[in-house]
Amino acid sequence: MNKILSPLSFTRGPVMKNRFMLAPLTNSQSHEDGVMSEEEFKWLTMRAKGGFGLTMTCASHVQAIGKGFPGQMGVFSDDHLEGLTRLAKEINDQDSISIVQLHHAGMRSPKELIGENPVCPSDNEEFSARALTLDEVKILRDDFISAAKRSEKAGFHGVELHGAHGYIICQFLSDEVNLRDDEYGGDLEGRALLLNEIIDGVRSECSNEFMLGVRLSSERFGIKLSESKKLAQQLMLSNKLDFLDMSLWDCFKEPQEEKFKGKTLLEHFSELKKGNTRLGVAGNIRTPQNAIKAIEHDIDWLMLGRAAILNHNFPKLFEENHEFTPPEIPVTEEYLSQEGLSPKFIAYMSNWGFVEGYDNKMKEALKKA
Protein backbone atom coordinates (compact mmCIF):
# COMPACT_ATOMS: atom_id res chain seq x y z
CA MET A 1 0.00 0.00 0.00
CA ASN A 2 2.78 2.42 0.88
CA LYS A 3 4.44 1.86 -2.49
CA ILE A 4 1.21 2.62 -4.36
CA LEU A 5 0.83 5.96 -2.58
CA SER A 6 4.50 6.95 -2.89
CA PRO A 7 5.75 9.39 -5.58
CA LEU A 8 7.40 8.12 -8.76
CA SER A 9 10.02 10.02 -10.74
CA PHE A 10 10.81 9.60 -14.44
CA THR A 11 13.85 10.40 -16.55
CA ARG A 12 11.83 13.27 -18.04
CA GLY A 13 8.79 15.20 -16.94
CA PRO A 14 7.23 15.80 -13.52
CA VAL A 15 7.08 13.49 -10.54
CA MET A 16 3.94 11.35 -10.35
CA LYS A 17 2.29 11.81 -6.96
CA ASN A 18 1.13 8.17 -6.70
CA ARG A 19 1.28 4.98 -8.75
CA PHE A 20 -2.20 5.17 -10.30
CA MET A 21 -2.53 5.93 -14.03
CA LEU A 22 -5.84 6.38 -15.84
CA ALA A 23 -6.11 3.91 -18.71
CA PRO A 24 -6.78 5.28 -22.23
CA LEU A 25 -10.38 4.15 -22.51
CA THR A 26 -12.53 4.02 -25.63
CA ASN A 27 -15.64 6.08 -25.02
CA SER A 28 -16.94 7.47 -28.35
CA GLN A 29 -18.02 10.77 -26.85
CA SER A 30 -16.07 13.44 -28.76
CA HIS A 31 -17.13 15.16 -31.99
CA GLU A 32 -16.89 13.30 -35.31
CA ASP A 33 -14.23 15.71 -36.62
CA GLY A 34 -11.98 14.77 -33.69
CA VAL A 35 -12.59 17.95 -31.72
CA MET A 36 -12.80 17.26 -28.00
CA SER A 37 -16.31 17.48 -26.59
CA GLU A 38 -17.47 18.93 -23.28
CA GLU A 39 -18.39 15.36 -22.26
CA GLU A 40 -14.83 14.17 -22.89
CA PHE A 41 -13.40 17.11 -20.98
CA LYS A 42 -15.63 16.34 -18.00
CA TRP A 43 -14.81 12.62 -18.02
CA LEU A 44 -11.04 13.12 -18.05
CA THR A 45 -10.80 16.05 -15.67
CA MET A 46 -12.98 14.25 -13.10
CA ARG A 47 -10.32 11.52 -12.97
CA ALA A 48 -7.53 14.07 -12.58
CA LYS A 49 -9.50 15.68 -9.74
CA GLY A 50 -10.12 12.19 -8.33
CA GLY A 51 -6.45 11.75 -7.56
CA PHE A 52 -4.91 9.89 -10.49
CA GLY A 53 -1.19 10.56 -10.61
CA LEU A 54 -1.30 10.41 -14.40
CA THR A 55 -4.33 11.07 -16.59
CA MET A 56 -4.17 9.67 -20.12
CA THR A 57 -6.59 10.58 -22.88
CA CYS A 58 -8.57 8.05 -24.85
CA ALA A 59 -6.88 6.75 -27.99
CA SER A 60 -6.50 9.85 -30.21
CA HIS A 61 -5.94 9.26 -33.92
CA VAL A 62 -3.00 10.79 -35.77
CA GLN A 63 -4.57 10.56 -39.26
CA ALA A 64 -8.18 10.97 -40.35
CA ILE A 65 -7.95 7.57 -42.07
CA GLY A 66 -6.84 6.05 -38.76
CA LYS A 67 -10.11 6.71 -36.95
CA GLY A 68 -11.20 3.57 -35.16
CA PHE A 69 -14.39 4.54 -33.34
CA PRO A 70 -17.34 6.92 -33.66
CA GLY A 71 -16.74 10.07 -31.65
CA GLN A 72 -13.00 9.48 -31.35
CA MET A 73 -10.85 12.38 -30.18
CA GLY A 74 -8.26 13.47 -32.75
CA VAL A 75 -4.78 14.93 -32.64
CA PHE A 76 -4.11 15.08 -36.39
CA SER A 77 -5.04 18.71 -37.02
CA ASP A 78 -4.39 22.12 -35.52
CA ASP A 79 -8.18 22.38 -35.37
CA HIS A 80 -7.86 20.14 -32.30
CA LEU A 81 -5.44 22.42 -30.47
CA GLU A 82 -7.96 24.59 -28.67
CA GLY A 83 -9.65 21.66 -26.96
CA LEU A 84 -6.38 19.86 -26.28
CA THR A 85 -4.87 22.99 -24.71
CA ARG A 86 -7.86 23.46 -22.41
CA LEU A 87 -7.72 19.81 -21.39
CA ALA A 88 -3.97 19.79 -20.71
CA LYS A 89 -4.21 22.88 -18.50
CA GLU A 90 -6.99 21.47 -16.35
CA ILE A 91 -5.24 18.11 -15.87
CA ASN A 92 -1.95 19.83 -15.05
CA ASP A 93 -3.68 22.16 -12.58
CA GLN A 94 -4.88 19.09 -10.68
CA ASP A 95 -1.26 17.96 -10.13
CA SER A 96 -1.77 15.04 -12.50
CA ILE A 97 0.64 14.21 -15.32
CA SER A 98 -1.10 14.76 -18.68
CA ILE A 99 -0.52 12.27 -21.49
CA VAL A 100 -2.11 11.90 -24.94
CA GLN A 101 -2.33 8.38 -26.32
CA LEU A 102 -1.44 8.49 -30.03
CA HIS A 103 -3.38 5.96 -32.07
CA HIS A 104 -4.11 4.74 -35.58
CA ALA A 105 -6.53 1.86 -36.09
CA GLY A 106 -5.03 0.70 -39.41
CA MET A 107 -7.02 -2.20 -40.84
CA ARG A 108 -9.47 -1.86 -37.94
CA SER A 109 -10.71 1.55 -39.14
CA PRO A 110 -14.33 0.93 -40.23
CA LYS A 111 -14.93 1.89 -43.86
CA GLU A 112 -18.19 3.58 -42.91
CA LEU A 113 -16.26 5.93 -40.60
CA ILE A 114 -13.37 6.86 -42.89
CA GLY A 115 -15.11 6.69 -46.28
CA GLU A 116 -12.61 4.33 -47.89
CA ASN A 117 -10.96 0.98 -47.37
CA PRO A 118 -8.63 0.96 -44.37
CA VAL A 119 -4.86 0.61 -44.57
CA CYS A 120 -2.58 -2.05 -43.19
CA PRO A 121 1.10 -3.10 -43.41
CA SER A 122 0.00 -5.68 -46.02
CA ASP A 123 -3.14 -6.41 -47.99
CA ASN A 124 -5.65 -8.01 -45.63
CA GLU A 125 -8.69 -9.71 -47.07
CA GLU A 126 -10.48 -10.19 -43.74
CA PHE A 127 -10.62 -6.43 -43.13
CA SER A 128 -10.71 -5.41 -46.82
CA ALA A 129 -7.55 -3.42 -46.11
CA ARG A 130 -4.91 -2.37 -48.60
CA ALA A 131 -1.17 -2.33 -48.01
CA LEU A 132 0.52 0.98 -47.30
CA THR A 133 3.09 2.04 -49.89
CA LEU A 134 6.60 2.72 -48.65
CA ASP A 135 5.99 6.46 -48.96
CA GLU A 136 2.76 6.11 -46.96
CA VAL A 137 4.60 4.29 -44.17
CA LYS A 138 7.00 7.20 -43.90
CA ILE A 139 4.09 9.68 -43.89
CA LEU A 140 2.45 7.62 -41.15
CA ARG A 141 5.66 7.78 -39.12
CA ASP A 142 5.86 11.54 -39.59
CA ASP A 143 2.20 12.02 -38.63
CA PHE A 144 2.76 10.23 -35.32
CA ILE A 145 5.69 12.56 -34.68
CA SER A 146 3.67 15.62 -35.69
CA ALA A 147 0.88 14.55 -33.32
CA ALA A 148 3.42 14.35 -30.48
CA LYS A 149 4.64 17.87 -31.31
CA ARG A 150 1.04 19.10 -31.38
CA SER A 151 0.42 17.50 -27.98
CA GLU A 152 3.45 19.26 -26.53
CA LYS A 153 2.32 22.56 -28.05
CA ALA A 154 -1.04 22.06 -26.30
CA GLY A 155 0.75 21.74 -22.97
CA PHE A 156 0.69 18.01 -22.32
CA HIS A 157 3.57 16.50 -20.40
CA GLY A 158 3.97 13.67 -22.90
CA VAL A 159 2.48 11.03 -25.19
CA GLU A 160 2.02 7.28 -25.29
CA LEU A 161 2.34 5.39 -28.59
CA HIS A 162 -0.45 2.81 -28.87
CA GLY A 163 1.40 -0.29 -30.04
CA ALA A 164 -1.15 -2.78 -28.70
CA HIS A 165 -4.59 -4.34 -29.30
CA GLY A 166 -4.22 -5.01 -33.01
CA TYR A 167 -3.98 -1.37 -34.13
CA ILE A 168 -1.52 -0.19 -36.74
CA ILE A 169 1.76 -0.29 -34.79
CA CYS A 170 0.73 -3.69 -33.43
CA GLN A 171 -0.13 -4.76 -36.99
CA PHE A 172 3.41 -3.91 -38.05
CA LEU A 173 4.80 -5.90 -35.10
CA SER A 174 2.80 -9.03 -35.98
CA ASP A 175 4.40 -11.59 -38.28
CA GLU A 176 0.87 -12.80 -39.09
CA VAL A 177 -0.35 -9.42 -40.34
CA ASN A 178 2.85 -7.79 -41.55
CA LEU A 179 3.98 -9.66 -44.67
CA ARG A 180 6.05 -6.83 -46.14
CA ASP A 181 9.33 -7.61 -47.91
CA ASP A 182 10.88 -4.14 -47.47
CA GLU A 183 12.72 -2.72 -44.45
CA TYR A 184 9.46 -2.51 -42.45
CA GLY A 185 8.80 -6.27 -42.60
CA GLY A 186 10.62 -9.54 -42.10
CA ASP A 187 12.16 -10.27 -38.71
CA LEU A 188 11.23 -8.52 -35.46
CA GLU A 189 13.82 -5.82 -36.07
CA GLY A 190 12.19 -4.91 -39.37
CA ARG A 191 8.65 -5.17 -38.05
CA ALA A 192 9.58 -2.90 -35.11
CA LEU A 193 11.32 -0.34 -37.35
CA LEU A 194 8.25 1.90 -37.65
CA LEU A 195 7.83 2.03 -33.86
CA ASN A 196 11.52 2.75 -33.32
CA GLU A 197 11.55 5.48 -35.97
CA ILE A 198 8.55 7.15 -34.32
CA ILE A 199 10.32 6.98 -30.95
CA ASP A 200 13.48 8.52 -32.42
CA GLY A 201 11.45 11.21 -34.15
CA VAL A 202 9.60 12.19 -30.98
CA ARG A 203 12.86 12.34 -29.08
CA SER A 204 14.41 14.50 -31.80
CA GLU A 205 11.47 16.85 -32.42
CA CYS A 206 10.13 17.36 -28.89
CA SER A 207 11.79 18.97 -25.89
CA ASN A 208 14.16 17.19 -23.53
CA GLU A 209 11.53 17.11 -20.78
CA PHE A 210 8.71 15.72 -22.94
CA MET A 211 7.66 12.29 -21.70
CA LEU A 212 7.31 9.29 -23.99
CA GLY A 213 5.72 5.93 -23.32
CA VAL A 214 4.70 2.89 -25.37
CA ARG A 215 1.80 0.46 -24.90
CA LEU A 216 2.37 -3.14 -26.01
CA SER A 217 0.24 -6.27 -25.99
CA SER A 218 1.78 -9.31 -24.35
CA GLU A 219 -0.04 -11.80 -26.59
CA ARG A 220 -3.09 -12.10 -28.90
CA PHE A 221 -3.54 -9.86 -31.95
CA GLY A 222 -0.89 -11.84 -33.83
CA ILE A 223 1.70 -11.15 -31.10
CA LYS A 224 3.89 -13.91 -29.68
CA LEU A 225 4.91 -13.66 -26.04
CA SER A 226 8.57 -14.37 -26.80
CA GLU A 227 8.73 -11.43 -29.21
CA SER A 228 6.72 -9.18 -26.92
CA LYS A 229 9.15 -9.84 -24.07
CA LYS A 230 12.15 -9.30 -26.33
CA LEU A 231 10.80 -5.99 -27.64
CA ALA A 232 9.79 -4.84 -24.16
CA GLN A 233 13.31 -5.56 -22.92
CA GLN A 234 14.91 -3.68 -25.82
CA LEU A 235 12.66 -0.66 -25.35
CA MET A 236 13.21 -0.45 -21.61
CA LEU A 237 17.00 -0.57 -21.99
CA SER A 238 17.08 1.94 -24.87
CA ASN A 239 17.04 4.99 -22.56
CA LYS A 240 14.52 6.53 -24.97
CA LEU A 241 11.29 5.76 -23.07
CA ASP A 242 10.06 7.11 -19.77
CA PHE A 243 7.51 4.35 -19.26
CA LEU A 244 6.37 1.07 -20.80
CA ASP A 245 2.70 0.15 -20.51
CA MET A 246 2.08 -3.59 -20.79
CA SER A 247 -1.57 -4.33 -21.54
CA LEU A 248 -2.03 -7.84 -20.16
CA TRP A 249 -5.87 -8.06 -20.14
CA ASP A 250 -5.50 -10.06 -16.95
CA CYS A 251 -2.30 -9.55 -14.97
CA PHE A 252 -2.86 -12.66 -12.93
CA LYS A 253 -3.47 -15.25 -15.65
CA GLU A 254 -0.93 -17.55 -17.28
CA PRO A 255 0.03 -17.07 -20.95
CA GLN A 256 -1.87 -18.74 -23.77
CA GLU A 257 1.24 -20.48 -25.12
CA GLU A 258 1.90 -23.77 -23.35
CA LYS A 259 5.68 -23.34 -23.19
CA PHE A 260 5.31 -20.16 -21.11
CA LYS A 261 2.83 -21.50 -18.57
CA GLY A 262 3.86 -21.84 -14.93
CA LYS A 263 4.16 -18.08 -14.41
CA THR A 264 1.60 -15.30 -14.74
CA LEU A 265 1.88 -12.67 -17.45
CA LEU A 266 2.70 -10.17 -14.72
CA GLU A 267 5.62 -12.33 -13.58
CA HIS A 268 6.91 -12.70 -17.15
CA PHE A 269 7.28 -8.94 -17.56
CA SER A 270 8.19 -7.92 -14.03
CA GLU A 271 11.31 -10.10 -14.24
CA LEU A 272 12.74 -8.13 -17.18
CA LYS A 273 15.51 -5.57 -16.78
CA LYS A 274 14.03 -2.08 -16.77
CA GLY A 275 17.01 0.23 -16.99
CA ASN A 276 15.73 3.77 -16.47
CA THR A 277 12.25 2.97 -17.82
CA ARG A 278 9.27 2.78 -15.49
CA LEU A 279 7.25 -0.38 -16.08
CA GLY A 280 3.52 -0.57 -15.49
CA VAL A 281 0.72 -3.00 -16.20
CA ALA A 282 -2.98 -3.00 -16.99
CA GLY A 283 -5.43 -5.87 -16.82
CA ASN A 284 -8.07 -6.91 -14.29
CA ILE A 285 -6.94 -4.51 -11.56
CA ARG A 286 -10.43 -3.75 -10.31
CA THR A 287 -10.18 -3.66 -6.51
CA PRO A 288 -7.76 -2.35 -3.88
CA GLN A 289 -6.78 -5.96 -3.24
CA ASN A 290 -5.92 -6.45 -6.93
CA ALA A 291 -3.81 -3.29 -6.85
CA ILE A 292 -1.87 -4.37 -3.78
CA LYS A 293 -1.35 -7.87 -5.22
CA ALA A 294 -0.01 -6.48 -8.53
CA ILE A 295 2.33 -3.86 -7.05
CA GLU A 296 4.03 -6.53 -4.91
CA HIS A 297 5.87 -7.50 -8.09
CA ASP A 298 8.76 -5.48 -9.50
CA ILE A 299 6.65 -2.96 -11.36
CA ASP A 300 6.37 0.78 -10.88
CA TRP A 301 2.77 1.77 -11.51
CA LEU A 302 -0.75 0.46 -12.17
CA MET A 303 -3.18 1.41 -14.93
CA LEU A 304 -6.88 1.39 -14.08
CA GLY A 305 -9.66 1.20 -16.66
CA ARG A 306 -12.92 -0.32 -15.48
CA ALA A 307 -12.10 0.58 -11.88
CA ALA A 308 -11.74 4.21 -12.95
CA ILE A 309 -15.10 4.12 -14.72
CA LEU A 310 -16.84 2.98 -11.55
CA ASN A 311 -14.92 5.29 -9.21
CA HIS A 312 -13.52 8.52 -10.66
CA ASN A 313 -11.76 9.03 -7.33
CA PHE A 314 -10.37 5.51 -6.88
CA PRO A 315 -6.93 6.84 -5.76
CA LYS A 316 -8.47 9.08 -3.09
CA LEU A 317 -10.74 6.30 -1.88
CA PHE A 318 -7.71 3.98 -1.70
CA GLU A 319 -5.75 6.54 0.28
CA GLU A 320 -8.61 6.89 2.78
CA ASN A 321 -9.22 3.16 3.08
CA HIS A 322 -7.15 0.61 1.19
CA GLU A 323 -9.84 -2.01 1.82
CA PHE A 324 -12.79 -0.11 0.36
CA THR A 325 -15.24 -2.08 -1.77
CA PRO A 326 -15.94 -0.79 -5.30
CA PRO A 327 -19.45 -1.26 -6.69
CA GLU A 328 -20.29 -4.46 -8.51
CA ILE A 329 -21.52 -4.28 -12.10
CA PRO A 330 -24.08 -3.80 -13.44
CA VAL A 331 -24.79 -0.35 -12.01
CA THR A 332 -27.51 2.11 -12.92
CA GLU A 333 -27.32 4.74 -15.64
CA GLU A 334 -27.74 7.37 -12.94
CA TYR A 335 -24.68 6.07 -11.13
CA LEU A 336 -22.52 6.16 -14.27
CA SER A 337 -23.79 9.63 -15.11
CA GLN A 338 -22.71 10.82 -11.67
CA GLU A 339 -19.30 9.32 -12.40
CA GLY A 340 -18.98 11.56 -15.45
CA LEU A 341 -20.03 9.24 -18.28
CA SER A 342 -22.02 10.82 -21.09
CA PRO A 343 -25.10 9.07 -22.56
CA LYS A 344 -22.95 7.87 -25.49
CA PHE A 345 -20.33 6.45 -23.14
CA ILE A 346 -23.05 4.75 -21.09
CA ALA A 347 -24.48 3.24 -24.29
CA TYR A 348 -21.04 1.90 -25.17
CA MET A 349 -20.52 0.43 -21.69
CA SER A 350 -23.88 -1.33 -21.90
CA ASN A 351 -22.21 -3.65 -24.43
CA TRP A 352 -19.87 -4.76 -21.64
CA GLY A 353 -22.52 -5.58 -19.07
CA PHE A 354 -22.01 -2.40 -17.06
CA VAL A 355 -25.52 -0.96 -17.16
CA GLU A 356 -28.43 -2.27 -15.12
CA GLY A 357 -31.68 -2.80 -17.03
CA TYR A 358 -30.48 -0.94 -20.09
CA ASP A 359 -33.16 -0.49 -22.75
CA ASN A 360 -32.03 -1.77 -26.16
CA LYS A 361 -34.06 0.79 -28.07
CA MET A 362 -32.49 3.60 -26.11
CA LYS A 363 -29.07 2.09 -26.74
CA GLU A 364 -29.63 2.06 -30.48
CA ALA A 365 -30.92 5.63 -30.45
CA LEU A 366 -27.88 6.82 -28.52
CA LYS A 367 -25.54 5.08 -30.91
CA LYS A 368 -27.06 7.06 -33.77
CA ALA A 369 -27.05 10.35 -31.89
C-alpha positions in Angstrom: 0.0 0.0 0.0 2.8 2.4 0.9 4.4 1.9 -2.5 1.2 2.6 -4.4 0.8 6.0 -2.6 4.5 7.0 -2.9 5.8 9.4 -5.6 7.4 8.1 -8.8 10.0 10.0 -10.7 10.8 9.6 -14.4 13.8 10.4 -16.5 11.8 13.3 -18.0 8.8 15.2 -16.9 7.2 15.8 -13.5 7.1 13.5 -10.5 3.9 11.3 -10.4 2.3 11.8 -7.0 1.1 8.2 -6.7 1.3 5.0 -8.8 -2.2 5.2 -10.3 -2.5 5.9 -14.0 -5.8 6.4 -15.8 -6.1 3.9 -18.7 -6.8 5.3 -22.2 -10.4 4.2 -22.5 -12.5 4.0 -25.6 -15.6 6.1 -25.0 -16.9 7.5 -28.3 -18.0 10.8 -26.8 -16.1 13.4 -28.8 -17.1 15.2 -32.0 -16.9 13.3 -35.3 -14.2 15.7 -36.6 -12.0 14.8 -33.7 -12.6 18.0 -31.7 -12.8 17.3 -28.0 -16.3 17.5 -26.6 -17.5 18.9 -23.3 -18.4 15.4 -22.3 -14.8 14.2 -22.9 -13.4 17.1 -21.0 -15.6 16.3 -18.0 -14.8 12.6 -18.0 -11.0 13.1 -18.0 -10.8 16.0 -15.7 -13.0 14.3 -13.1 -10.3 11.5 -13.0 -7.5 14.1 -12.6 -9.5 15.7 -9.7 -10.1 12.2 -8.3 -6.4 11.8 -7.6 -4.9 9.9 -10.5 -1.2 10.6 -10.6 -1.3 10.4 -14.4 -4.3 11.1 -16.6 -4.2 9.7 -20.1 -6.6 10.6 -22.9 -8.6 8.0 -24.8 -6.9 6.7 -28.0 -6.5 9.8 -30.2 -5.9 9.3 -33.9 -3.0 10.8 -35.8 -4.6 10.6 -39.3 -8.2 11.0 -40.3 -7.9 7.6 -42.1 -6.8 6.0 -38.8 -10.1 6.7 -37.0 -11.2 3.6 -35.2 -14.4 4.5 -33.3 -17.3 6.9 -33.7 -16.7 10.1 -31.7 -13.0 9.5 -31.3 -10.8 12.4 -30.2 -8.3 13.5 -32.7 -4.8 14.9 -32.6 -4.1 15.1 -36.4 -5.0 18.7 -37.0 -4.4 22.1 -35.5 -8.2 22.4 -35.4 -7.9 20.1 -32.3 -5.4 22.4 -30.5 -8.0 24.6 -28.7 -9.6 21.7 -27.0 -6.4 19.9 -26.3 -4.9 23.0 -24.7 -7.9 23.5 -22.4 -7.7 19.8 -21.4 -4.0 19.8 -20.7 -4.2 22.9 -18.5 -7.0 21.5 -16.4 -5.2 18.1 -15.9 -2.0 19.8 -15.0 -3.7 22.2 -12.6 -4.9 19.1 -10.7 -1.3 18.0 -10.1 -1.8 15.0 -12.5 0.6 14.2 -15.3 -1.1 14.8 -18.7 -0.5 12.3 -21.5 -2.1 11.9 -24.9 -2.3 8.4 -26.3 -1.4 8.5 -30.0 -3.4 6.0 -32.1 -4.1 4.7 -35.6 -6.5 1.9 -36.1 -5.0 0.7 -39.4 -7.0 -2.2 -40.8 -9.5 -1.9 -37.9 -10.7 1.5 -39.1 -14.3 0.9 -40.2 -14.9 1.9 -43.9 -18.2 3.6 -42.9 -16.3 5.9 -40.6 -13.4 6.9 -42.9 -15.1 6.7 -46.3 -12.6 4.3 -47.9 -11.0 1.0 -47.4 -8.6 1.0 -44.4 -4.9 0.6 -44.6 -2.6 -2.1 -43.2 1.1 -3.1 -43.4 0.0 -5.7 -46.0 -3.1 -6.4 -48.0 -5.6 -8.0 -45.6 -8.7 -9.7 -47.1 -10.5 -10.2 -43.7 -10.6 -6.4 -43.1 -10.7 -5.4 -46.8 -7.6 -3.4 -46.1 -4.9 -2.4 -48.6 -1.2 -2.3 -48.0 0.5 1.0 -47.3 3.1 2.0 -49.9 6.6 2.7 -48.6 6.0 6.5 -49.0 2.8 6.1 -47.0 4.6 4.3 -44.2 7.0 7.2 -43.9 4.1 9.7 -43.9 2.4 7.6 -41.2 5.7 7.8 -39.1 5.9 11.5 -39.6 2.2 12.0 -38.6 2.8 10.2 -35.3 5.7 12.6 -34.7 3.7 15.6 -35.7 0.9 14.5 -33.3 3.4 14.4 -30.5 4.6 17.9 -31.3 1.0 19.1 -31.4 0.4 17.5 -28.0 3.4 19.3 -26.5 2.3 22.6 -28.0 -1.0 22.1 -26.3 0.7 21.7 -23.0 0.7 18.0 -22.3 3.6 16.5 -20.4 4.0 13.7 -22.9 2.5 11.0 -25.2 2.0 7.3 -25.3 2.3 5.4 -28.6 -0.4 2.8 -28.9 1.4 -0.3 -30.0 -1.1 -2.8 -28.7 -4.6 -4.3 -29.3 -4.2 -5.0 -33.0 -4.0 -1.4 -34.1 -1.5 -0.2 -36.7 1.8 -0.3 -34.8 0.7 -3.7 -33.4 -0.1 -4.8 -37.0 3.4 -3.9 -38.1 4.8 -5.9 -35.1 2.8 -9.0 -36.0 4.4 -11.6 -38.3 0.9 -12.8 -39.1 -0.4 -9.4 -40.3 2.9 -7.8 -41.6 4.0 -9.7 -44.7 6.1 -6.8 -46.1 9.3 -7.6 -47.9 10.9 -4.1 -47.5 12.7 -2.7 -44.4 9.5 -2.5 -42.5 8.8 -6.3 -42.6 10.6 -9.5 -42.1 12.2 -10.3 -38.7 11.2 -8.5 -35.5 13.8 -5.8 -36.1 12.2 -4.9 -39.4 8.7 -5.2 -38.0 9.6 -2.9 -35.1 11.3 -0.3 -37.3 8.2 1.9 -37.6 7.8 2.0 -33.9 11.5 2.8 -33.3 11.5 5.5 -36.0 8.6 7.1 -34.3 10.3 7.0 -31.0 13.5 8.5 -32.4 11.4 11.2 -34.1 9.6 12.2 -31.0 12.9 12.3 -29.1 14.4 14.5 -31.8 11.5 16.9 -32.4 10.1 17.4 -28.9 11.8 19.0 -25.9 14.2 17.2 -23.5 11.5 17.1 -20.8 8.7 15.7 -22.9 7.7 12.3 -21.7 7.3 9.3 -24.0 5.7 5.9 -23.3 4.7 2.9 -25.4 1.8 0.5 -24.9 2.4 -3.1 -26.0 0.2 -6.3 -26.0 1.8 -9.3 -24.3 0.0 -11.8 -26.6 -3.1 -12.1 -28.9 -3.5 -9.9 -32.0 -0.9 -11.8 -33.8 1.7 -11.1 -31.1 3.9 -13.9 -29.7 4.9 -13.7 -26.0 8.6 -14.4 -26.8 8.7 -11.4 -29.2 6.7 -9.2 -26.9 9.2 -9.8 -24.1 12.1 -9.3 -26.3 10.8 -6.0 -27.6 9.8 -4.8 -24.2 13.3 -5.6 -22.9 14.9 -3.7 -25.8 12.7 -0.7 -25.4 13.2 -0.4 -21.6 17.0 -0.6 -22.0 17.1 1.9 -24.9 17.0 5.0 -22.6 14.5 6.5 -25.0 11.3 5.8 -23.1 10.1 7.1 -19.8 7.5 4.4 -19.3 6.4 1.1 -20.8 2.7 0.1 -20.5 2.1 -3.6 -20.8 -1.6 -4.3 -21.5 -2.0 -7.8 -20.2 -5.9 -8.1 -20.1 -5.5 -10.1 -17.0 -2.3 -9.6 -15.0 -2.9 -12.7 -12.9 -3.5 -15.3 -15.6 -0.9 -17.5 -17.3 0.0 -17.1 -21.0 -1.9 -18.7 -23.8 1.2 -20.5 -25.1 1.9 -23.8 -23.4 5.7 -23.3 -23.2 5.3 -20.2 -21.1 2.8 -21.5 -18.6 3.9 -21.8 -14.9 4.2 -18.1 -14.4 1.6 -15.3 -14.7 1.9 -12.7 -17.5 2.7 -10.2 -14.7 5.6 -12.3 -13.6 6.9 -12.7 -17.1 7.3 -8.9 -17.6 8.2 -7.9 -14.0 11.3 -10.1 -14.2 12.7 -8.1 -17.2 15.5 -5.6 -16.8 14.0 -2.1 -16.8 17.0 0.2 -17.0 15.7 3.8 -16.5 12.3 3.0 -17.8 9.3 2.8 -15.5 7.2 -0.4 -16.1 3.5 -0.6 -15.5 0.7 -3.0 -16.2 -3.0 -3.0 -17.0 -5.4 -5.9 -16.8 -8.1 -6.9 -14.3 -6.9 -4.5 -11.6 -10.4 -3.8 -10.3 -10.2 -3.7 -6.5 -7.8 -2.4 -3.9 -6.8 -6.0 -3.2 -5.9 -6.5 -6.9 -3.8 -3.3 -6.8 -1.9 -4.4 -3.8 -1.3 -7.9 -5.2 0.0 -6.5 -8.5 2.3 -3.9 -7.0 4.0 -6.5 -4.9 5.9 -7.5 -8.1 8.8 -5.5 -9.5 6.6 -3.0 -11.4 6.4 0.8 -10.9 2.8 1.8 -11.5 -0.7 0.5 -12.2 -3.2 1.4 -14.9 -6.9 1.4 -14.1 -9.7 1.2 -16.7 -12.9 -0.3 -15.5 -12.1 0.6 -11.9 -11.7 4.2 -12.9 -15.1 4.1 -14.7 -16.8 3.0 -11.5 -14.9 5.3 -9.2 -13.5 8.5 -10.7 -11.8 9.0 -7.3 -10.4 5.5 -6.9 -6.9 6.8 -5.8 -8.5 9.1 -3.1 -10.7 6.3 -1.9 -7.7 4.0 -1.7 -5.8 6.5 0.3 -8.6 6.9 2.8 -9.2 3.2 3.1 -7.2 0.6 1.2 -9.8 -2.0 1.8 -12.8 -0.1 0.4 -15.2 -2.1 -1.8 -15.9 -0.8 -5.3 -19.5 -1.3 -6.7 -20.3 -4.5 -8.5 -21.5 -4.3 -12.1 -24.1 -3.8 -13.4 -24.8 -0.3 -12.0 -27.5 2.1 -12.9 -27.3 4.7 -15.6 -27.7 7.4 -12.9 -24.7 6.1 -11.1 -22.5 6.2 -14.3 -23.8 9.6 -15.1 -22.7 10.8 -11.7 -19.3 9.3 -12.4 -19.0 11.6 -15.5 -20.0 9.2 -18.3 -22.0 10.8 -21.1 -25.1 9.1 -22.6 -23.0 7.9 -25.5 -20.3 6.5 -23.1 -23.0 4.7 -21.1 -24.5 3.2 -24.3 -21.0 1.9 -25.2 -20.5 0.4 -21.7 -23.9 -1.3 -21.9 -22.2 -3.6 -24.4 -19.9 -4.8 -21.6 -22.5 -5.6 -19.1 -22.0 -2.4 -17.1 -25.5 -1.0 -17.2 -28.4 -2.3 -15.1 -31.7 -2.8 -17.0 -30.5 -0.9 -20.1 -33.2 -0.5 -22.7 -32.0 -1.8 -26.2 -34.1 0.8 -28.1 -32.5 3.6 -26.1 -29.1 2.1 -26.7 -29.6 2.1 -30.5 -30.9 5.6 -30.4 -27.9 6.8 -28.5 -25.5 5.1 -30.9 -27.1 7.1 -33.8 -27.0 10.4 -31.9 
